[in-house]
Amino acid sequence: MAFSFLMEDDERRRRFLDLTGTDPDQLREAVVQPEFQGAILDYLGTDERILTAFAAGVDIDPADIERARTALAGRRWERDGA
């Protein structure tokens, strides 16, 4: 979902590809890699406007995006209230 969100807007797509150094021809292979998925979530976290727009569009709490990013990075995180 986050990848689609970035790719559907020319400005978001161009900026993401520029910052990650990813060539558009590499996207099919890259998108299935956990490291790349983490980079997508890292990117969302760098811009609160983009983060909140994405979170609102998929009806999730922006904090859940940070939790997912942490999990993809292999770090342990604790659930709220658990």
C-alpha positions in Angstrom: 0.0 0.0 0.0 2.7 2.5 0.9 4.6 1.7 -2.3 1.5 2.3 -4.4 0.9 5.5 -2.5 4.3 6.8 -3.4 4.2 5.7 -7.0 0.8 7.2 -7.8 2.0 10.8 -7.5 4.8 12.1 -9.8 6.4 14.3 -7.2 6.4 11.7 -4.5 7.7 9.0 -6.9 10.5 11.2 -8.3 11.6 12.3 -4.8 11.6 8.8 -3.4 13.5 7.4 -6.3 16.1 10.2 -6.1 16.6 9.9 -2.4 16.9 6.1 -2.5 19.0 6.0 -5.7 16.7 3.4 -7.2 16.3 3.2 -10.9 12.7 2.8 -12.1 13.8 -0.4 -13.9 14.9 -1.9 -10.6 11.5 -1.4 -8.8 10.0 -4.8 -9.5 12.9 -6.6 -7.9 13.4 -4.1 -5.2 9.9 -3.9 -3.9 9.9 -7.5 -2.6 13.0 -6.9 -0.5 12.5 -6.2 3.2 15.2 -3.6 3.2 13.5 -1.7 0.4 10.1 -2.0 2.1 11.8 -0.5 5.2 13.2 2.3 3.0 9.6 3.1 1.9 8.5 3.4 5.5 11.6 5.4 6.4 10.8 7.8 3.6 7.2 8.2 4.8 8.5 9.0 8.2 10.7 11.9 6.9 7.8 14.0 5.8 4.9 14.4 8.2 2.6 15.7 5.4 3.1 12.6 3.4 2.9 10.3 6.4 -0.4 11.7 7.6 -1.8 11.7 4.0 -0.9 8.0 3.6 -2.2 7.1 7.1 -5.5 8.8 6.5 -5.8 7.2 3.1 -5.5 3.7 4.5 -7.2 4.5 7.8 -4.4 3.6 10.2 -2.6 5.4 13.0 0.7 7.0 11.8 2.3 5.3 14.8 1.6 2.0 13.3 3.8 2.9 10.4 6.7 3.4 12.7 6.0 0.0 14.3 6.0 -1.6 10.9 9.3 0.1 10.0 10.8 -1.0 13.3 9.7 -4.6 12.6 11.1 -4.6 9.1 14.4 -3.3 10.4 14.5 -6.4 12.7 14.2 -4.4 15.9 12.0 -5.4 18.7 9.0 -3.2 19.6 6.3 -3.4 22.2 2.6 -3.1 21.5 0.8 -0.3 23.2 -0.8 -1.6 26.4 0.7 -5.1 26.1 
